[in-house]
Amino acid sequence: MPLANGIQKMTFERSGGLFPLVLSGTVLLAGATPGVESEASTGLRPLTPDELAMFAGLDPARLRSAASPLTPPVPDGYQWDVTLEFAGAAPIALRWHANGAPPRSLASVAPGMADLAAWVRREVDRIWAHRTGAPPP
């Protein structure tokens, strides 16, 4: 079932840092079983009800009007790129820079943006744990 806000798919990527590595994944939101695909999952990992609620609560109009990058660059810090895709509308590309926890200033960009940034960080942490053989977070 499609989300009421029209988001059908999201791709995310973390790059940069001292040792530039790209960690990425895809969230499919329009199918019968919404989920996330990345190297940390075998197939599609179904989204939880809380995750679905977070994606459903995003405001595309506010995100579309946000100036990207959403935060200033940080030397040797990570860069986060997220693309939201819609049926019949142009995609929204978001970029922010972070070194550590997502800045609280992302909350002022649009409702749910800080939660989205935290979610992307958790997914990237899962990918990193899988890549390094560490226990998942």
ZAGU-111777 format. One record per residue: residue in one letter; x, y, z of N, C-alpha, C in turn. Coordinates in steps of 0.1 Angstrom, whole numbers. Example, Ala and Ser with C-alpha at 12.3 -4.5 7.8 and 13.67 -1.06 7.14 Angstrom:
% ZAGU-111777
+--------+--------+---------+-------+---------+----------+-------+--------+---------+-------+
| nudren | n_east | n_north |  n_up | ca_east | ca_north | ca_up | c_east | c_north |  c_up |
+--------+--------+---------+-------+---------+----------+-------+--------+---------+-------+
|      A |    132 |     -57 |    78 |     123 |      -45 |    78 |    132 |     -33 |    78 |
|      S |    128 |     -22 |    71 |     137 |      -11 |    71 |    129 |       0 |    79 |
+--------+--------+---------+-------+---------+----------+-------+--------+---------+-------+
***
This chain:
% ZAGU-111777
+--------+--------+---------+-------+---------+----------+-------+--------+---------+-------+
| nudren | n_east | n_north |  n_up | ca_east | ca_north | ca_up | c_east | c_north |  c_up |
+--------+--------+---------+-------+---------+----------+-------+--------+---------+-------+
|      M |      9 |     -12 |     0 |       0 |        0 |     0 |      9 |      12 |     0 |
|      P |      7 |      22 |   -10 |      15 |       34 |   -10 |     13 |      43 |     2 |
|      L |     23 |      50 |     6 |      22 |       60 |    17 |     13 |      72 |    12 |
|      A |      6 |      78 |    21 |      -3 |       89 |    17 |      6 |     101 |    12 |
|      N |     18 |     102 |    17 |      26 |      113 |    13 |     33 |     111 |    -1 |
|      G |     30 |      99 |    -7 |      35 |       96 |   -21 |     49 |      91 |   -22 |
|      I |     56 |      89 |   -11 |      70 |       84 |   -12 |     69 |      69 |   -16 |
|      Q |     76 |      66 |   -26 |      76 |       52 |   -31 |     89 |      45 |   -28 |
|      K |    100 |      52 |   -28 |     113 |       46 |   -27 |    123 |      56 |   -21 |
|      M |    132 |      52 |   -13 |     143 |       60 |    -8 |    156 |      53 |   -10 |
|      T |    166 |      60 |   -15 |     180 |       55 |   -14 |    188 |      63 |    -5 |
|      F |    197 |      57 |     2 |     206 |       64 |    12 |    220 |      60 |    10 |
|      E |    229 |      69 |    13 |     243 |       66 |    12 |    251 |      75 |    22 |
|      R |    261 |      69 |    28 |     270 |       76 |    37 |    284 |      75 |    30 |
|      S |    290 |      86 |    28 |     304 |       86 |    22 |    312 |      96 |    30 |
|      G |    325 |      97 |    27 |     334 |      106 |    33 |    341 |     100 |    45 |
|      G |    345 |     109 |    54 |     352 |      104 |    66 |    367 |     103 |    63 |
|      L |    374 |      99 |    74 |     389 |       97 |    72 |    393 |      87 |    62 |
|      F |    385 |      76 |    62 |     388 |       65 |    53 |    375 |      64 |    44 |
|      P |    375 |      70 |    33 |     363 |       71 |    25 |    357 |      57 |    20 |
|      L |    346 |      54 |    26 |     339 |       42 |    23 |    325 |      46 |    20 |
|      V |    319 |      40 |    10 |     305 |       42 |     8 |    296 |      31 |    14 |
|      L |    287 |      34 |    22 |     277 |       25 |    27 |    263 |      29 |    23 |
|      S |    255 |      20 |    17 |     243 |       25 |    11 |    232 |      14 |    12 |
|      G |    220 |      18 |     9 |     209 |        9 |     8 |    197 |      16 |     1 |
|      T |    186 |       8 |     0 |     174 |       12 |    -6 |    162 |       8 |     2 |
|      V |    152 |      17 |     3 |     140 |       14 |    11 |    129 |      14 |     0 |
|      L |    122 |       3 |     0 |     110 |        2 |    -9 |     97 |       4 |    -1 |
|      L |     90 |      14 |    -5 |      78 |       17 |     3 |     65 |      15 |    -4 |
|      A |     64 |      12 |   -17 |      52 |       11 |   -24 |     47 |      -3 |   -25 |
|      G |     54 |     -13 |   -22 |      50 |      -27 |   -25 |     41 |     -32 |   -13 |
|      A |     38 |     -45 |   -15 |      29 |      -51 |    -5 |     37 |     -53 |     9 |
|      T |     50 |     -55 |     8 |      58 |      -56 |    20 |     69 |     -46 |    20 |
|      P |     67 |     -34 |    25 |      78 |      -23 |    25 |     90 |     -28 |    33 |
|      G |    102 |     -25 |    28 |     113 |      -30 |    35 |    126 |     -23 |    30 |
|      V |    137 |     -26 |    36 |     150 |      -21 |    33 |    159 |     -32 |    27 |
|      E |    167 |     -28 |    17 |     177 |      -37 |    11 |    190 |     -31 |    13 |
|      S |    200 |     -39 |    18 |     214 |      -34 |    18 |    222 |     -47 |    20 |
|      E |    235 |     -45 |    20 |     244 |      -56 |    21 |    243 |     -63 |    35 |
|      A |    236 |     -56 |    45 |     234 |      -61 |    58 |    222 |     -70 |    59 |
|      S |    215 |     -71 |    48 |     203 |      -80 |    49 |    203 |     -90 |    38 |
|      T |    197 |    -101 |    40 |     195 |     -111 |    30 |    181 |    -109 |    24 |
|      G |    181 |    -103 |    13 |     168 |     -100 |     7 |    162 |     -87 |    14 |
|      L |    149 |     -86 |    14 |     143 |      -74 |    19 |    140 |     -76 |    34 |
|      R |    145 |     -66 |    42 |     142 |      -66 |    57 |    129 |     -58 |    58 |
|      P |    118 |     -65 |    63 |     106 |      -57 |    64 |    107 |     -45 |    74 |
|      L |    101 |     -35 |    71 |     101 |      -23 |    80 |     91 |     -26 |    92 |
|      T |     95 |     -20 |   103 |      86 |      -22 |   115 |     75 |     -11 |   114 |
|      P |     64 |     -13 |   121 |      53 |       -3 |   121 |     59 |      11 |   125 |
|      D |     68 |      12 |   134 |      74 |       25 |   138 |     82 |      31 |   126 |
|      E |     89 |      23 |   119 |      97 |       28 |   107 |     87 |      33 |    97 |
|      L |     76 |      25 |    94 |      66 |       29 |    84 |     60 |      43 |    88 |
|      A |     57 |      44 |   101 |      51 |       57 |   106 |     61 |      68 |   104 |
|      M |     74 |      66 |   106 |      84 |       77 |   104 |     84 |      81 |    89 |
|      F |     84 |      71 |    80 |      84 |       75 |    66 |     71 |      82 |    62 |
|      A |     60 |      77 |    67 |      46 |       83 |    64 |     45 |      97 |    69 |
|      G |     52 |     100 |    80 |      52 |      113 |    86 |     60 |     124 |    80 |
|      L |     68 |     120 |    70 |      77 |      130 |    63 |     68 |     139 |    54 |
|      D |     71 |     152 |    54 |      64 |      162 |    46 |     72 |     166 |    33 |
|      P |     68 |     160 |    22 |      75 |      162 |    10 |     76 |     177 |     6 |
|      A |     66 |     185 |     8 |      66 |      199 |     4 |     77 |     206 |    12 |
|      R |     77 |     204 |    25 |      88 |      210 |    33 |    102 |     205 |    30 |
|      L |    103 |     192 |    27 |     116 |      187 |    23 |    121 |     193 |     9 |
|      R |    111 |     194 |     0 |     114 |      199 |   -13 |    119 |     214 |   -12 |
|      S |    114 |     221 |    -3 |     118 |      236 |    -2 |    130 |     238 |     7 |
|      A |    136 |     227 |    13 |     148 |      229 |    21 |    160 |     230 |    12 |
|      A |    169 |     239 |    16 |     181 |      242 |     9 |    191 |     231 |    12 |
|      S |    196 |     224 |     2 |     206 |      213 |     5 |    220 |     218 |     1 |
|      P |    230 |     216 |     8 |     231 |      207 |    20 |    224 |     213 |    32 |
|      L |    218 |     205 |    40 |     210 |      209 |    52 |    219 |     214 |    63 |
|      T |    232 |     209 |    64 |     241 |      213 |    74 |    255 |     216 |    67 |
|      P |    263 |     225 |    73 |     276 |      228 |    67 |    285 |     216 |    67 |
|      P |    295 |     215 |    57 |     304 |      204 |    57 |    313 |     204 |    69 |
|      V |    318 |     193 |    73 |     327 |      191 |    84 |    340 |     184 |    79 |
|      P |    351 |     190 |    81 |     364 |      184 |    76 |    365 |     170 |    80 |
|      D |    368 |     161 |    71 |     369 |      147 |    74 |    357 |     141 |    80 |
|      G |    345 |     147 |    78 |     333 |      142 |    84 |    325 |     134 |    73 |
|      Y |    315 |     128 |    77 |     306 |      120 |    68 |    297 |     129 |    61 |
|      Q |    293 |     125 |    49 |     283 |      131 |    41 |    272 |     121 |    39 |
|      W |    260 |     125 |    41 |     248 |      117 |    40 |    240 |     122 |    28 |
|      D |    237 |     113 |    19 |     228 |      116 |     7 |    216 |     107 |     8 |
|      V |    204 |     113 |     6 |     192 |      106 |     6 |    184 |     111 |    -6 |
|      T |    178 |     102 |   -13 |     169 |      106 |   -24 |    156 |      99 |   -22 |
|      L |    145 |     107 |   -22 |     131 |      102 |   -20 |    125 |     103 |   -34 |
|      E |    119 |      91 |   -38 |     113 |       90 |   -51 |     98 |      89 |   -50 |
|      F |     91 |      95 |   -60 |      76 |       96 |   -60 |     71 |      91 |   -74 |
|      A |     59 |      87 |   -74 |      52 |       84 |   -87 |     46 |      98 |   -92 |
|      G |     50 |     102 |  -104 |      45 |      114 |  -110 |     50 |     127 |  -104 |
|      A |     61 |     127 |   -97 |      67 |      139 |   -92 |     82 |     137 |   -92 |
|      A |     89 |     149 |   -92 |     103 |      148 |   -93 |    109 |     143 |   -79 |
|      P |    120 |     136 |   -80 |     126 |      132 |   -67 |    131 |     143 |   -59 |
|      I |    133 |     141 |   -46 |     139 |      150 |   -37 |    152 |     145 |   -32 |
|      A |    163 |     153 |   -35 |     176 |      149 |   -31 |    180 |     158 |   -18 |
|      L |    184 |     151 |    -8 |     188 |      158 |     5 |    203 |     154 |     8 |
|      R |    210 |     163 |    13 |     224 |      161 |    17 |    226 |     168 |    30 |
|      W |    233 |     161 |    39 |     237 |      168 |    52 |    251 |     162 |    55 |
|      H |    258 |     169 |    64 |     271 |      165 |    68 |    270 |     163 |    83 |
|      A |    277 |     153 |    88 |     277 |      150 |   102 |    289 |     143 |   106 |
|      N |    293 |     145 |   118 |     304 |      138 |   125 |    299 |     135 |   139 |
|      G |    293 |     123 |   140 |     286 |      120 |   153 |    271 |     119 |   151 |
|      A |    264 |     122 |   161 |     249 |      121 |   160 |    244 |     132 |   151 |
|      P |    233 |     129 |   144 |     227 |      139 |   136 |    224 |     152 |   143 |
|      P |    227 |     164 |   137 |     225 |      176 |   144 |    210 |     179 |   147 |
|      R |    207 |     185 |   158 |     193 |      188 |   162 |    187 |     198 |   152 |
|      S |    196 |     206 |   145 |     191 |      215 |   135 |    183 |     209 |   124 |
|      L |    185 |     196 |   122 |     177 |      189 |   111 |    162 |     189 |   115 |
|      A |    159 |     190 |   127 |     145 |      189 |   132 |    138 |     202 |   126 |
|      S |    145 |     213 |   124 |     138 |      225 |   119 |    136 |     225 |   104 |
|      V |    142 |     216 |    97 |     141 |      215 |    83 |    127 |     211 |    79 |
|      A |    122 |     200 |    85 |     108 |      195 |    82 |    105 |     185 |    93 |
|      P |     92 |     184 |    96 |      88 |      174 |   106 |     94 |     160 |   102 |
|      G |     99 |     153 |   111 |     105 |      140 |   109 |    119 |     139 |   103 |
|      M |    125 |     150 |    99 |     138 |      150 |    93 |    149 |     145 |   103 |
|      A |    148 |     149 |   116 |     158 |      144 |   125 |    156 |     129 |   127 |
|      D |    144 |     124 |   128 |     141 |      110 |   129 |    147 |     102 |   117 |
|      L |    145 |     108 |   105 |     150 |      102 |    93 |    165 |     101 |    93 |
|      A |    172 |     112 |    97 |     186 |      112 |    98 |    191 |     101 |   108 |
|      A |    184 |     100 |   119 |     188 |       90 |   129 |    186 |      76 |   124 |
|      W |    175 |      74 |   116 |     172 |       61 |   110 |    183 |      57 |   100 |
|      V |    187 |      67 |    92 |     197 |       64 |    82 |    210 |      60 |    89 |
|      R |    213 |      67 |    99 |     225 |       64 |   107 |    225 |      50 |   113 |
|      R |    214 |      46 |   118 |     212 |       32 |   124 |    214 |      22 |   113 |
|      E |    208 |      24 |   101 |     209 |       15 |    90 |    224 |      14 |    86 |
|      V |    231 |      25 |    85 |     245 |       25 |    81 |    253 |      18 |    91 |
|      D |    250 |      19 |   104 |     257 |       12 |   115 |    255 |      -3 |   113 |
|      R |    243 |      -7 |   109 |     240 |      -22 |   106 |    249 |     -27 |    95 |
|      I |    250 |     -18 |    84 |     258 |      -22 |    73 |    272 |     -23 |    77 |
|      W |    277 |     -14 |    85 |     291 |      -14 |    89 |    294 |     -26 |    98 |
|      A |    285 |     -29 |   107 |     286 |      -41 |   115 |    287 |     -54 |   107 |
|      H |    278 |     -55 |    97 |     279 |      -66 |    88 |    292 |     -67 |    80 |
|      R |    297 |     -56 |    75 |     309 |      -55 |    68 |    321 |     -59 |    76 |
|      T |    321 |     -55 |    89 |     333 |      -58 |    97 |    331 |     -70 |   106 |
|      G |    319 |     -77 |   105 |     317 |      -89 |   114 |    314 |     -86 |   128 |
|      A |    312 |     -73 |   131 |     308 |      -69 |   145 |    294 |     -73 |   148 |
|      P |    290 |     -74 |   161 |     276 |      -76 |   164 |    268 |     -65 |   159 |
|      P |    255 |     -67 |   154 |     247 |      -56 |   149 |    243 |     -47 |   161 |
|      P |    241 |     -34 |   158 |     238 |      -25 |   169 |    224 |     -27 |   174 |
+--------+--------+---------+-------+---------+----------+-------+--------+---------+-------+
***
